[in-house]
Amino acid sequence: MTERQLIQEILNSVSVLYDFEDANEDSSEYTLLLKQQGNDTRSLETVNNEVKHYFEEADFTYKEELHPTNTDKPEDIRVEIKKV
C-alpha cells in the first residue's frame, strides 16, 4: 500500500471529506484539507482527535489548524503530516 493509499484509508475510516492541498511524495510530506460531512454530529475537536490518533498510529507526524483562514476553500481542518 502506498502512503497516499494509507492516507486515504485513514480519512475514509474517519468519514471526513478531504482534499490534498499539497503532496510531496518524495519527502513523504502532505498537506490535507478536511471537512466534516453534513450529517456528522461529532464535534470538530472529536473528529480531529480521531484523525490525529490514526495518523500517529501509522507513524506520521501531525500538525493541525482548526478553521484555517488562509485557504480558498471553506475547510474545517488543515493538517500537515509527514511519514517518520
Secondary structure, 3 states (H helix, E strand, C coil): CCHHHHHHHHHHHHCEEEEEEEEECCCCEEEEEEEECCCCCCCHHHHHHHHHHHHHHCCEEEEEEECCCCCCCCCCEEEEEEEC
